[in-house]
Protein backbone atom coordinates (compact mmCIF):
# COMPACT_ATOMS: atom_id res chain seq x y z
CA UNK A 1 0.00 0.00 0.00
CA UNK A 2 1.03 3.56 0.61
CA UNK A 3 3.78 4.14 3.07
CA UNK A 4 4.41 7.25 5.14
CA UNK A 5 6.79 8.53 2.44
CA UNK A 6 4.25 8.43 -0.45
CA UNK A 7 1.01 9.24 1.39
CA UNK A 8 1.47 13.06 1.67
CA UNK A 9 2.38 13.31 -2.03
CA UNK A 10 -0.61 11.17 -3.10
CA UNK A 11 -3.01 13.16 -0.91
CA UNK A 12 -1.66 16.45 -2.30
CA UNK A 13 -2.02 15.19 -5.87
CA UNK A 14 -5.56 13.98 -5.12
CA UNK A 15 -6.38 17.40 -3.67
CA UNK A 16 -5.15 19.10 -6.85
CA UNK A 17 -7.31 16.81 -9.02
CA UNK A 18 -10.38 17.45 -6.85
CA UNK A 19 -9.72 21.20 -7.02
CA UNK A 20 -9.44 21.07 -10.81
CA UNK A 21 -12.66 19.05 -11.07
CA UNK A 22 -14.52 21.52 -8.86
CA UNK A 23 -13.19 24.46 -10.89
CA UNK A 24 -14.28 22.81 -14.13
CA UNK A 25 -17.74 22.10 -12.69
CA UNK A 26 -18.07 25.72 -11.50
CA UNK A 27 -16.99 27.03 -14.91
CA UNK A 28 -19.45 24.71 -16.67
CA UNK A 29 -22.30 25.84 -14.38
CA UNK A 30 -21.47 29.52 -14.95
CA UNK A 31 -21.43 28.99 -18.72
CA UNK A 32 -24.83 27.29 -18.60
CA UNK A 33 -26.30 30.09 -16.48
CA UNK A 34 -24.91 32.68 -18.89
CA UNK A 35 -26.40 30.83 -21.88
CA UNK A 36 -29.80 30.63 -20.17
CA UNK A 37 -29.70 34.37 -19.41
CA UNK A 38 -28.69 35.20 -22.99
CA UNK A 39 -31.49 33.04 -24.38
CA UNK A 40 -34.02 34.72 -22.09
CA UNK A 41 -32.75 38.13 -23.20
CA UNK A 42 -33.05 37.08 -26.87
CA UNK A 43 -36.62 35.92 -26.32
CA UNK A 44 -37.51 39.13 -24.50
CA UNK A 45 -35.92 41.19 -27.26
CA UNK A 46 -37.81 39.23 -29.92
CA UNK A 47 -41.09 39.96 -28.12
CA UNK A 48 -40.53 43.71 -28.07
CA UNK A 49 -41.31 45.81 -31.14
CA UNK A 50 -38.32 47.52 -32.68
CA UNK A 51 -38.24 51.04 -34.06
CA UNK A 52 -38.76 49.64 -37.56
CA UNK A 53 -41.96 47.82 -36.56
CA UNK A 54 -45.26 49.59 -37.30
CA UNK A 55 -47.01 50.97 -34.21
CA UNK A 56 -49.66 48.83 -32.56
CA UNK A 57 -53.19 50.22 -32.86
CA UNK A 58 -54.27 51.86 -29.61
CA UNK A 59 -50.75 51.84 -28.19
CA UNK A 60 -49.28 55.11 -26.98
CA UNK A 61 -46.71 56.63 -29.33
CA UNK A 62 -43.07 55.74 -28.74
CA UNK A 63 -41.64 57.76 -25.88
CA UNK A 64 -45.07 58.60 -24.44
CA UNK A 65 -45.26 58.96 -20.70
CA UNK A 66 -46.40 55.63 -19.24
CA UNK A 67 -48.06 57.32 -16.29
CA UNK A 68 -50.29 59.35 -18.61
CA UNK A 69 -51.42 56.16 -20.33
CA UNK A 70 -52.05 54.52 -16.96
CA UNK A 71 -54.08 57.51 -15.74
CA UNK A 72 -56.58 57.09 -18.60
CA UNK A 73 -57.07 53.36 -19.19
CA UNK A 74 -59.42 52.40 -22.02
CA UNK A 75 -63.06 51.90 -21.08
CA UNK A 76 -64.13 48.25 -20.89
CA UNK A 77 -66.82 47.27 -23.39
CA UNK A 78 -70.39 47.41 -22.17
CA UNK A 79 -71.81 43.90 -21.89
CA UNK A 80 -74.69 43.10 -24.21
CA UNK A 81 -77.29 40.74 -22.75
CA UNK A 82 -80.04 40.35 -25.42
CA UNK A 83 -82.07 38.02 -23.19
CA UNK A 84 -82.24 40.52 -20.29
CA UNK A 85 -85.52 42.20 -19.42
CA UNK A 86 -85.70 45.96 -18.80
CA UNK A 87 -85.80 46.83 -15.09
CA UNK A 88 -87.42 49.69 -13.23
CA UNK A 89 -85.68 51.92 -10.67
CA UNK A 90 -85.89 49.22 -8.00
CA UNK A 91 -84.16 46.69 -10.25
CA UNK A 92 -87.29 44.56 -10.74
CA UNK A 93 -88.17 43.43 -14.22
CA UNK A 94 -91.64 42.72 -15.65
CA UNK A 95 -91.68 39.13 -14.36
CA UNK A 96 -90.82 40.18 -10.79
CA UNK A 97 -93.43 42.95 -10.65
CA UNK A 98 -96.45 40.71 -11.24
C-alpha positions as CSV (number, residue, x, y, z in Angstrom):
1,X,0.0,0.0,0.0
2,X,1.0,3.6,0.6
3,X,3.8,4.1,3.1
4,X,4.4,7.3,5.1
5,X,6.8,8.5,2.4
6,X,4.3,8.4,-0.4
7,X,1.0,9.2,1.4
8,X,1.5,13.1,1.7
9,X,2.4,13.3,-2.0
10,X,-0.6,11.2,-3.1
11,X,-3.0,13.2,-0.9
12,X,-1.7,16.5,-2.3
13,X,-2.0,15.2,-5.9
14,X,-5.6,14.0,-5.1
15,X,-6.4,17.4,-3.7
16,X,-5.1,19.1,-6.9
17,X,-7.3,16.8,-9.0
18,X,-10.4,17.5,-6.9
19,X,-9.7,21.2,-7.0
20,X,-9.4,21.1,-10.8
21,X,-12.7,19.1,-11.1
22,X,-14.5,21.5,-8.9
23,X,-13.2,24.5,-10.9
24,X,-14.3,22.8,-14.1
25,X,-17.7,22.1,-12.7
26,X,-18.1,25.7,-11.5
27,X,-17.0,27.0,-14.9
28,X,-19.5,24.7,-16.7
29,X,-22.3,25.8,-14.4
30,X,-21.5,29.5,-15.0
31,X,-21.4,29.0,-18.7
32,X,-24.8,27.3,-18.6
33,X,-26.3,30.1,-16.5
34,X,-24.9,32.7,-18.9
35,X,-26.4,30.8,-21.9
36,X,-29.8,30.6,-20.2
37,X,-29.7,34.4,-19.4
38,X,-28.7,35.2,-23.0
39,X,-31.5,33.0,-24.4
40,X,-34.0,34.7,-22.1
41,X,-32.7,38.1,-23.2
42,X,-33.1,37.1,-26.9
43,X,-36.6,35.9,-26.3
44,X,-37.5,39.1,-24.5
45,X,-35.9,41.2,-27.3
46,X,-37.8,39.2,-29.9
47,X,-41.1,40.0,-28.1
48,X,-40.5,43.7,-28.1
49,X,-41.3,45.8,-31.1
50,X,-38.3,47.5,-32.7
51,X,-38.2,51.0,-34.1
52,X,-38.8,49.6,-37.6
53,X,-42.0,47.8,-36.6
54,X,-45.3,49.6,-37.3
55,X,-47.0,51.0,-34.2
56,X,-49.7,48.8,-32.6
57,X,-53.2,50.2,-32.9
58,X,-54.3,51.9,-29.6
59,X,-50.8,51.8,-28.2
60,X,-49.3,55.1,-27.0
61,X,-46.7,56.6,-29.3
62,X,-43.1,55.7,-28.7
63,X,-41.6,57.8,-25.9
64,X,-45.1,58.6,-24.4
65,X,-45.3,59.0,-20.7
66,X,-46.4,55.6,-19.2
67,X,-48.1,57.3,-16.3
68,X,-50.3,59.3,-18.6
69,X,-51.4,56.2,-20.3
70,X,-52.1,54.5,-17.0
71,X,-54.1,57.5,-15.7
72,X,-56.6,57.1,-18.6
73,X,-57.1,53.4,-19.2
74,X,-59.4,52.4,-22.0
75,X,-63.1,51.9,-21.1
76,X,-64.1,48.3,-20.9
77,X,-66.8,47.3,-23.4
78,X,-70.4,47.4,-22.2
79,X,-71.8,43.9,-21.9
80,X,-74.7,43.1,-24.2
81,X,-77.3,40.7,-22.8
82,X,-80.0,40.4,-25.4
83,X,-82.1,38.0,-23.2
84,X,-82.2,40.5,-20.3
85,X,-85.5,42.2,-19.4
86,X,-85.7,46.0,-18.8
87,X,-85.8,46.8,-15.1
88,X,-87.4,49.7,-13.2
89,X,-85.7,51.9,-10.7
90,X,-85.9,49.2,-8.0
91,X,-84.2,46.7,-10.3
92,X,-87.3,44.6,-10.7
93,X,-88.2,43.4,-14.2
94,X,-91.6,42.7,-15.6
95,X,-91.7,39.1,-14.4
96,X,-90.8,40.2,-10.8
97,X,-93.4,43.0,-10.7
98,X,-96.4,40.7,-11.2
